[in-house]
Amino acid sequence: MSNTFYEPLIKSISLLTVDDEPFQQEIYVKTISEHQLYTVVAVSSAEEAEKRMQSSQNFSICLMELGIDDINNDEFYLLKKYGRKIPFIIISAAKDLNRGFQARDLGSVYLFSKPVNFFDSGFWDVLMNTFLNSKLLPSLPDNTLTVLAETCKTIRRESPSSVAQWAALTGITES
């Protein structure tokens, strides 16, 4: 069997990253885009992010650094305006936990401290769970959650070359 089964999943999760440090933008794009499931668009301001969010491109997740306040001097502007349409994961170097709690109260799904550890599977699990919870799971029966989560983890971790290999790796059988 060919790899065509997985083709619809390739680059199917689109992330918008908002960080005013060019080096961080490069890291997000390079590191996250290496995984077959993700495509990344990086911007350096809330104004650029808002233009992208208003475009026809639908983002699955927004990774946003706290402290970007070029619209209305409000670092939470994007989260307040678009948080019901797209899940936000906040990234912050700030030591002030109140800002993180405020972001959570406004609807962010997770807060990472900067620098993000891309070698920690927890980061990738948060991305996948955020995507699943916001885009796929609302329309699926409850019993599919475990199978779908394991499927995504296997695809990300093992990059199986066939459905048979994927099934063997996840322990899914015909019975």
N, CA, C and O of each residue as an XYZ file, in Angstrom:
700
protein
N       0.842     -1.180      0.000
C       0.000      0.000      0.000
C       0.888      1.244      0.000
O       1.948      1.255      0.625
N       0.459      2.273     -0.691
C       1.288      3.473     -0.798
C       1.027      4.436      0.357
O       0.168      4.202      1.206
N       1.777      5.496      0.361
C       1.685      6.522      1.381
C       0.536      7.494      1.102
O       0.371      8.464      1.842
N      -0.258      7.260      0.058
C      -1.320      8.186     -0.320
C      -2.400      8.307      0.745
O      -3.097      9.321      0.790
N      -2.557      7.314      1.594
C      -3.535      7.379      2.671
C      -3.278      8.597      3.562
O      -4.222      9.229      4.037
N      -2.012      8.922      3.787
C      -1.640     10.003      4.689
C      -1.590     11.373      4.023
O      -1.524     12.393      4.710
N      -1.622     11.405      2.703
C      -1.462     12.668      1.998
C      -2.429     13.759      2.447
O      -2.009     14.912      2.537
N      -3.706     13.465      2.737
C      -4.589     14.547      3.195
C      -4.162     15.160      4.533
O      -4.543     16.287      4.850
N      -3.379     14.423      5.308
C      -2.927     14.936      6.602
C      -1.682     15.809      6.504
O      -1.419     16.619      7.393
N      -0.925     15.651      5.441
C       0.328     16.384      5.309
C       0.042     17.881      5.259
O      -0.733     18.365      4.434
N       0.700     18.600      6.180
C       0.579     20.060      6.298
C      -0.862     20.514      6.516
O      -1.232     21.616      6.111
N      -1.675     19.674      7.150
C      -3.087     20.005      7.343
C      -3.348     20.872      8.572
O      -4.428     21.451      8.695
N      -2.388     20.971      9.475
C      -2.562     21.797     10.670
C      -1.766     23.080     10.468
O      -0.536     23.058     10.419
N      -2.469     24.185     10.351
C      -1.792     25.458     10.096
C      -1.683     26.262     11.386
O      -2.660     26.448     12.111
N      -0.472     26.732     11.651
C      -0.201     27.518     12.840
C       0.188     28.928     12.444
O       0.925     29.137     11.481
N      -0.311     29.881     13.191
C       0.125     31.267     13.069
C       0.930     31.568     14.322
O       0.423     31.429     15.435
N       2.182     31.978     14.149
C       3.000     32.340     15.295
C       3.186     33.848     15.299
O       3.459     34.457     14.265
N       3.036     34.439     16.475
C       3.171     35.883     16.638
C       4.277     36.119     17.652
O       4.095     35.901     18.850
N       5.418     36.565     17.162
C       6.577     36.830     18.013
C       7.382     37.936     17.362
O       7.639     37.889     16.160
N       7.783     38.932     18.139
C       8.497     40.079     17.570
C      10.003     39.863     17.448
O      10.718     40.770     17.022
N      10.489     38.704     17.806
C      11.911     38.386     17.668
C      12.122     37.529     16.421
O      11.655     36.391     16.375
N      12.819     38.055     15.406
C      13.035     37.289     14.165
C      13.668     35.919     14.399
O      13.317     34.953     13.723
N      14.589     35.828     15.341
C      15.238     34.549     15.626
C      14.210     33.526     16.112
O      14.246     32.370     15.690
N      13.292     33.939     16.995
C      12.244     33.044     17.485
C      11.331     32.618     16.350
O      10.943     31.452     16.271
N      10.984     33.546     15.471
C      10.149     33.209     14.323
C      10.796     32.103     13.496
O      10.140     31.139     13.102
N      12.090     32.258     13.239
C      12.821     31.255     12.459
C      12.779     29.889     13.145
O      12.600     28.860     12.494
N      12.945     29.895     14.458
C      12.926     28.640     15.205
C      11.561     27.970     15.087
O      11.477     26.770     14.825
N      10.495     28.738     15.278
C       9.150     28.163     15.171
C       8.916     27.578     13.783
O       8.457     26.444     13.648
N       9.231     28.354     12.763
C       8.981     27.895     11.394
C       9.796     26.647     11.101
O       9.256     25.648     10.625
N      11.089     26.696     11.382
C      11.960     25.563     11.061
C      11.588     24.314     11.851
O      11.454     23.232     11.279
N      11.423     24.458     13.145
C      11.195     23.292     14.002
C       9.813     22.683     13.799
O       9.690     21.468     13.638
N       8.792     23.498     13.804
C       7.432     22.959     13.708
C       7.149     22.453     12.298
O       6.485     21.430     12.128
N       7.647     23.163     11.285
C       7.401     22.752      9.898
C       8.075     21.436      9.533
O       7.688     20.791      8.559
N       9.080     21.033     10.305
C       9.742     19.757     10.033
C       8.786     18.577     10.198
O       8.981     17.528      9.586
N       7.771     18.745     11.011
C       6.790     17.685     11.209
C       5.776     17.725     10.078
O       5.275     18.789      9.714
N       5.487     16.574      9.535
C       4.648     16.468      8.340
C       3.262     17.071      8.499
O       2.663     17.479      7.504
N       2.739     17.142      9.694
C       1.371     17.611      9.887
C       1.230     19.130      9.835
O       0.141     19.637      9.567
N       2.313     19.862     10.085
C       2.210     21.296     10.340
C       2.755     22.179      9.216
O       3.735     21.857      8.545
N       2.070     23.299      9.049
C       2.580     24.403      8.246
C       2.539     25.638      9.143
O       1.598     25.806      9.919
N       3.547     26.500      9.043
C       3.671     27.623      9.964
C       3.794     28.933      9.198
O       4.550     29.046      8.233
N       3.031     29.916      9.655
C       3.155     31.288      9.162
C       3.592     32.119     10.357
O       2.933     32.103     11.397
N       4.691     32.841     10.222
C       5.223     33.649     11.319
C       5.056     35.128     11.015
O       5.366     35.589      9.917
N       4.562     35.867     12.003
C       4.432     37.314     11.890
C       5.029     37.948     13.138
O       5.201     37.292     14.166
N       5.345     39.251     13.030
C       6.036     39.918     14.131
C       5.183     40.935     14.880
O       5.666     41.571     15.816
N       3.927     41.097     14.483
C       3.088     42.080     15.172
C       1.638     41.605     15.200
O       1.225     40.741     14.427
N       0.883     42.202     16.122
C      -0.547     41.893     16.206
C      -1.259     42.375     14.951
O      -2.212     41.746     14.492
N      -0.799     43.482     14.402
C      -1.425     44.011     13.184
C      -1.272     43.028     12.015
O      -2.229     42.765     11.287
N      -0.061     42.493     11.846
C       0.154     41.488     10.798
C      -0.685     40.234     11.054
O      -1.266     39.666     10.130
N      -0.740     39.812     12.318
C      -1.516     38.623     12.674
C      -2.990     38.840     12.359
O      -3.653     37.945     11.834
N      -3.502     40.017     12.676
C      -4.911     40.282     12.414
C      -5.193     40.250     10.914
O      -6.223     39.724     10.493
N      -4.301     40.800     10.109
C      -4.484     40.742      8.652
C      -4.542     39.294      8.176
O      -5.370     38.944      7.335
N      -3.668     38.459      8.712
C      -3.654     37.041      8.336
C      -4.922     36.330      8.793
O      -5.470     35.500      8.068
N      -5.384     36.657      9.992
C      -6.589     36.011     10.515
C      -7.829     36.436      9.738
O      -8.794     35.677      9.641
N      -7.806     37.624      9.195
C      -8.942     38.117      8.418
C      -8.892     37.640      6.965
O      -9.868     37.783      6.230
N      -7.774     37.084      6.559
C      -7.645     36.581      5.191
C      -8.418     35.271      5.061
O      -9.039     34.801      6.014
N      -8.368     34.710      3.895
C      -9.096     33.460      3.657
C      -8.407     32.243      4.270
O      -9.002     31.167      4.331
N      -7.176     32.395      4.720
C      -6.467     31.260      5.316
C      -7.031     30.976      6.708
O      -7.143     31.881      7.536
N      -7.378     29.743      6.952
C      -7.885     29.334      8.264
C      -6.747     28.721      9.061
O      -6.123     27.751      8.630
N      -6.486     29.289     10.218
C      -5.435     28.756     11.078
C      -6.042     27.813     12.108
O      -7.124     28.059     12.642
N      -5.325     26.736     12.371
C      -5.769     25.756     13.354
C      -5.435     26.198     14.767
O      -6.183     25.929     15.707
N      -4.294     26.886     14.911
C      -3.785     27.289     16.227
C      -3.002     28.589     16.057
O      -2.387     28.823     15.017
N      -3.034     29.432     17.095
C      -2.171     30.608     17.133
C      -1.242     30.485     18.331
O      -1.696     30.372     19.469
N       0.065     30.509     18.068
C       1.071     30.569     19.126
C       1.448     32.033     19.260
O       1.998     32.612     18.323
N       1.166     32.648     20.408
C       1.382     34.075     20.552
C       2.230     34.385     21.769
O       1.963     33.915     22.876
N       3.255     35.184     21.540
C       4.078     35.655     22.640
C       3.364     36.805     23.335
O       2.795     37.680     22.682
N       3.398     36.796     24.646
C       2.856     37.937     25.385
C       3.782     39.134     25.222
O       4.990     38.983     25.039
N       3.203     40.312     25.289
C       3.998     41.529     25.223
C       3.904     42.245     23.896
O       4.430     43.349     23.752
N       3.245     41.643     22.925
C       3.077     42.302     21.630
C       1.790     43.112     21.717
O       0.684     42.570     21.703
N       1.970     44.437     21.809
C       0.822     45.301     22.089
C       0.705     46.462     21.100
O       0.362     47.582     21.477
N       0.993     46.177     19.836
C       0.976     47.247     18.844
C      -0.437     47.676     18.432
O      -0.579     48.658     17.703
N      -1.470     46.981     18.868
C      -2.843     47.410     18.619
C      -3.447     47.800     19.974
O      -3.572     46.967     20.872
N      -3.812     49.058     20.100
C      -4.466     49.590     21.313
C      -3.649     49.400     22.591
O      -4.218     49.404     23.682
N      -2.345     49.236     22.483
C      -1.498     48.962     23.652
C      -2.035     47.804     24.486
O      -1.946     47.828     25.714
N      -2.590     46.797     23.827
C      -3.242     45.678     24.499
C      -2.622     44.368     24.020
O      -2.879     43.920     22.903
N      -1.801     43.757     24.881
C      -1.150     42.512     24.492
C      -2.137     41.357     24.341
O      -1.781     40.319     23.783
N      -3.362     41.515     24.823
C      -4.380     40.482     24.709
C      -5.394     40.773     23.601
O      -6.405     40.078     23.500
N      -5.145     41.770     22.783
C      -6.087     42.182     21.741
C      -6.494     40.999     20.848
O      -7.683     40.749     20.652
N      -5.522     40.287     20.318
C      -5.823     39.174     19.410
C      -6.613     38.075     20.111
O      -7.567     37.529     19.556
N      -6.211     37.762     21.319
C      -6.896     36.722     22.090
C      -8.344     37.114     22.359
O      -9.248     36.287     22.239
N      -8.560     38.357     22.718
C      -9.926     38.831     22.983
C     -10.779     38.791     21.721
O     -11.938     38.380     21.763
N     -10.206     39.215     20.603
C     -10.983     39.338     19.378
C     -11.168     38.011     18.640
O     -12.229     37.765     18.066
N     -10.147     37.160     18.651
C     -10.181     35.947     17.832
C     -10.172     34.651     18.642
O     -10.194     33.564     18.065
N     -10.141     34.753     19.957
C     -10.040     33.564     20.806
C     -11.194     32.589     20.693
O     -11.035     31.414     21.026
N     -12.343     33.038     20.236
C     -13.481     32.120     20.061
C     -13.427     31.422     18.705
O     -14.113     30.423     18.491
N     -12.616     31.945     17.794
C     -12.526     31.371     16.447
C     -11.324     30.449     16.289
O     -11.357     29.499     15.506
N     -10.273     30.735     17.031
C      -9.029     29.979     16.899
C      -8.427     29.783     18.289
O      -8.397     30.728     19.077
N      -7.949     28.586     18.607
C      -7.332     28.377     19.914
C      -5.954     29.046     19.988
O      -5.159     28.962     19.052
N      -5.692     29.698     21.098
C      -4.429     30.388     21.341
C      -3.610     29.628     22.366
O      -4.116     29.202     23.404
N      -2.335     29.469     22.054
C      -1.351     28.974     23.011
C      -0.405     30.141     23.251
O       0.183     30.678     22.312
N      -0.264     30.525     24.499
C       0.536     31.687     24.857
C       1.952     31.244     25.202
O       2.166     30.225     25.860
N       2.910     32.039     24.740
C       4.317     31.814     25.052
C       4.816     33.081     25.721
O       4.619     34.182     25.207
N       5.461     32.925     26.870
C       5.866     34.114     27.610
C       7.184     33.904     28.327
O       7.454     32.838     28.879
N       7.997     34.949     28.303
C       9.230     34.967     29.071
C       9.013     35.712     30.377
O       9.919     35.793     31.206
N       7.828     36.251     30.562
C       7.520     37.059     31.742
C       7.493     36.209     33.003
O       7.074     35.052     32.985
N       7.939     36.793     34.074
C       7.902     36.127     35.382
C       6.579     36.388     36.100
O       6.295     35.765     37.122
N       5.772     37.302     35.572
C       4.504     37.678     36.170
C       3.425     36.644     35.821
O       2.910     36.630     34.703
N       3.092     35.790     36.776
C       2.100     34.748     36.547
C       0.703     35.317     36.322
O      -0.128     34.676     35.678
N       0.438     36.498     36.838
C      -0.893     37.091     36.663
C      -1.230     37.290     35.192
O      -2.387     37.129     34.804
N      -0.262     37.633     34.378
C      -0.506     37.795     32.947
C      -0.888     36.459     32.314
O      -1.756     36.406     31.443
N      -0.249     35.400     32.745
C      -0.595     34.074     32.254
C      -2.001     33.676     32.669
O      -2.759     33.118     31.875
N      -2.346     33.967     33.924
C      -3.704     33.676     34.395
C      -4.732     34.520     33.636
O      -5.818     34.043     33.307
N      -4.379     35.768     33.366
C      -5.281     36.632     32.612
C      -5.496     36.069     31.202
O      -6.619     36.071     30.698
N      -4.428     35.592     30.572
C      -4.550     34.986     29.238
C      -5.455     33.759     29.293
O      -6.288     33.560     28.409
N      -5.294     32.945     30.321
C      -6.147     31.768     30.475
C      -7.602     32.174     30.664
O      -8.500     31.579     30.067
N      -7.833     33.182     31.490
C      -9.201     33.655     31.725
C      -9.832     34.206     30.451
O     -11.053     34.168     30.295
N      -9.013     34.713     29.546
C      -9.517     35.241     28.279
C      -9.690     34.149     27.226
O     -10.202     34.411     26.137
N      -9.264     32.920     27.549
C      -9.533     31.818     26.641
C      -8.340     31.079     26.076
O      -8.522     30.155     25.283
N      -7.122     31.446     26.453
C      -5.983     30.681     25.923
C      -6.053     29.257     26.463
O      -6.519     29.024     27.578
N      -5.584     28.308     25.654
C      -5.686     26.906     26.045
C      -4.451     26.406     26.789
O      -4.502     25.378     27.465
N      -3.337     27.138     26.662
C      -2.116     26.685     27.329
C      -1.125     27.840     27.392
O      -1.182     28.770     26.587
N      -0.220     27.766     28.356
C       0.834     28.764     28.510
C       2.166     28.042     28.605
O       2.360     27.186     29.469
N       3.081     28.391     27.711
C       4.446     27.874     27.760
C       5.385     28.989     28.188
O       5.205     30.144     27.804
N       6.388     28.640     28.984
C       7.446     29.583     29.313
C       8.461     29.582     28.196
O       8.714     28.556     27.564
N       9.038     30.744     27.961
C      10.064     30.886     26.947
C      11.412     30.621     27.584
O      11.627     31.069     28.710
N      12.306     29.944     26.961
C      12.230     29.365     25.631
C      11.453     28.046     25.654
O      11.508     27.298     26.630
N      10.739     27.777     24.579
C       9.964     26.547     24.446
C      10.921     25.385     24.205
O      11.842     25.485     23.394
N      10.698     24.297     24.906
C      11.523     23.097     24.737
C      10.868     22.195     23.688
O       9.923     21.466     23.991
N      11.368     22.248     22.471
C      10.806     21.452     21.379
C      11.156     19.972     21.491
O      10.594     19.144     20.774
N      12.081     19.639     22.386
C      12.457     18.244     22.581
C      11.548     17.558     23.591
O      11.606     16.339     23.759
N      10.718     18.332     24.255
C       9.768     17.801     25.224
C       8.498     17.385     24.482
O       7.878     18.194     23.793
N       8.126     16.135     24.628
C       6.930     15.657     23.931
C       5.685     16.399     24.396
O       4.675     16.407     23.692
N       5.737     17.016     25.557
C       4.599     17.777     26.066
C       4.203     18.911     25.137
O       3.016     19.202     24.987
N       5.181     19.556     24.511
C       4.873     20.632     23.566
C       4.059     20.089     22.400
O       3.041     20.668     22.021
N       4.507     18.989     21.842
C       3.832     18.403     20.685
C       2.462     17.851     21.068
O       1.522     17.915     20.276
N       2.347     17.317     22.265
C       1.049     16.830     22.738
C       0.060     17.983     22.881
O      -1.115     17.840     22.542
N       0.531     19.130     23.382
C      -0.346     20.298     23.513
C      -0.813     20.754     22.135
O      -1.992     21.055     21.951
N       0.101     20.807     21.163
C      -0.307     21.203     19.805
C      -1.360     20.248     19.256
O      -2.390     20.681     18.740
N      -1.102     18.964     19.369
C      -2.022     17.983     18.808
C      -3.364     18.003     19.536
O      -4.418     17.987     18.900
N      -3.327     18.037     20.856
C      -4.575     18.057     21.621
C      -5.377     19.328     21.352
O      -6.605     19.288     21.282
N      -4.695     20.433     21.206
C      -5.384     21.688     20.889
C      -6.083     21.573     19.549
O      -7.243     21.963     19.410
N      -5.383     21.040     18.566
C      -5.982     20.858     17.248
C      -7.167     19.901     17.321
O      -8.246     20.204     16.812
N      -6.969     18.762     17.948
C      -8.039     17.764     18.037
C      -9.263     18.319     18.769
O     -10.398     18.152     18.322
N      -9.015     18.971     19.883
C     -10.129     19.475     20.683
C     -10.903     20.582     19.980
O     -12.111     20.713     20.180
N     -10.235     21.366     19.173
C     -10.929     22.500     18.561
C     -11.513     22.194     17.188
O     -12.546     22.755     16.823
N     -10.882     21.325     16.432
C     -11.310     21.118     15.049
C     -12.001     19.785     14.795
O     -13.017     19.736     14.102
N     -11.468     18.724     15.339
C     -11.976     17.402     14.996
C     -12.961     16.829     16.004
O     -14.010     16.309     15.622
N     -12.637     16.919     17.266
C     -13.411     16.208     18.273
C     -14.854     16.678     18.435
O     -15.716     15.852     18.733
N     -15.154     17.945     18.258
C     -16.561     18.334     18.427
C     -17.514     17.588     17.497
O     -18.699     17.458     17.804
N     -17.017     17.103     16.379
C     -17.899     16.429     15.427
C     -17.774     14.904     15.460
O     -18.438     14.219     14.683
N     -16.946     14.373     16.335
C     -16.737     12.929     16.385
C     -17.373     12.312     17.625
O     -17.501     12.980     18.651
N     -17.773     11.047     17.543
C     -18.282     10.353     18.744
C     -17.176     10.231     19.787
O     -15.995     10.173     19.444
N     -17.563     10.193     21.060
C     -16.592     10.161     22.154
C     -15.603      9.012     22.065
O     -14.445      9.180     22.445
N     -16.016      7.856     21.579
C     -15.142      6.676     21.585
C     -13.999      6.775     20.575
O     -13.118      5.916     20.575
N     -13.985      7.784     19.724
C     -12.913      7.910     18.742
C     -11.699      8.663     19.286
O     -10.630      8.626     18.677
N     -11.849      9.344     20.419
C     -10.769     10.166     20.959
C      -9.474      9.393     21.148
O      -8.422      9.838     20.687
N      -9.525      8.260     21.807
C      -8.314      7.500     22.098
C      -7.647      7.021     20.820
O      -6.435      7.168     20.662
N      -8.413      6.456     19.915
C      -7.859      5.952     18.666
C      -7.260      7.083     17.846
O      -6.167      6.943     17.298
N      -7.965      8.196     17.760
C      -7.476      9.325     16.975
C      -6.203      9.917     17.575
O      -5.267     10.244     16.846
N      -6.166     10.053     18.881
C      -4.975     10.593     19.539
C      -3.775      9.680     19.308
O      -2.682     10.157     19.005
N      -3.973      8.375     19.448
C      -2.879      7.426     19.217
C      -2.438      7.437     17.757
O      -1.248      7.327     17.462
N      -3.384      7.568     16.859
C      -3.061      7.641     15.436
C      -2.166      8.830     15.149
O      -1.146      8.703     14.472
N      -2.547      9.971     15.659
C      -1.761     11.189     15.422
C      -0.369     11.092     16.030
O       0.612     11.503     15.409
N      -0.279     10.551     17.239
C       1.030     10.383     17.871
C       1.918      9.451     17.046
O       3.105      9.718     16.860
N       1.336      8.364     16.556
C       2.103      7.401     15.765
C       2.579      8.028     14.462
O       3.733      7.849     14.074
N       1.716      8.749     13.796
C       2.111      9.403     12.538
C       3.246     10.387     12.792
O       4.212     10.439     12.031
N       3.126     11.166     13.863
C       4.148     12.161     14.180
C       5.469     11.511     14.571
O       6.537     11.946     14.138
N       5.391     10.475     15.388
C       6.592      9.859     15.945
C       7.271      8.894     14.979
O       8.497      8.889     14.867
N       6.479      8.073     14.279
C       7.034      6.976     13.499
C       7.043      7.202     11.992
O       7.815      6.552     11.287
N       6.213      8.097     11.480
C       6.069      8.317     10.037
C       5.938      7.003      9.273
O       6.772      6.698      8.421
N       4.896      6.219      9.571
C       4.725      4.930      8.886
C       4.534      5.122      7.380
O       3.974      6.123      6.933
N       5.001      4.166      6.627
C       4.950      4.281      5.161
C       3.707      3.636      4.562
O       3.467      3.754      3.360
N       2.919      2.960      5.384
C       1.707      2.322      4.864
C       0.650      2.243      5.963
O       0.950      2.404      7.146
N      -0.581      1.995      5.554
C      -1.659      1.824      6.516
C      -1.397      0.581      7.369
O      -1.658      0.586      8.572
N      -0.887     -0.472      6.752
C      -0.595     -1.704      7.494
C       0.446     -1.437      8.586
O       0.305     -1.915      9.712
N       1.480     -0.680      8.254
C       2.509     -0.357      9.242
C       1.919      0.515     10.352
O       2.205      0.297     11.529
N       1.098      1.502      9.982
C       0.438      2.350     10.976
C      -0.426      1.497     11.904
O      -0.375      1.673     13.121
N      -1.216      0.578     11.349
C      -2.092     -0.274     12.147
C      -1.288     -1.138     13.114
O      -1.663     -1.304     14.275
N      -0.185     -1.682     12.625
C       0.661     -2.510     13.487
C       1.258     -1.676     14.624
O       1.304     -2.126     15.769
N       1.710     -0.474     14.309
C       2.306      0.389     15.333
C       1.312      0.851     16.383
O       1.674      1.020     17.547
N       0.066      1.058     15.988
C      -0.955      1.517     16.931
C      -1.712      0.380     17.593
O      -2.481      0.606     18.528
N      -1.501     -0.841     17.116
C      -2.172     -2.002     17.694
C      -3.609     -2.153     17.228
O      -4.408     -2.823     17.882
N      -3.944     -1.534     16.100
C      -5.300     -1.642     15.555
C      -5.356     -2.859     14.654
O      -4.504     -3.050     13.786
N      -6.376     -3.682     14.875
C      -6.546     -4.886     14.063
C      -7.902     -4.840     13.378
O      -8.723     -3.971     13.672
N      -8.137     -5.781     12.461
C      -9.401     -5.835     11.736
C     -10.549     -6.296     12.610
O     -11.706     -6.010     12.306
N     -10.259     -6.995     13.674
C     -11.349     -7.531     14.507
C     -11.903     -6.500     15.463
O     -12.820     -6.798     16.228
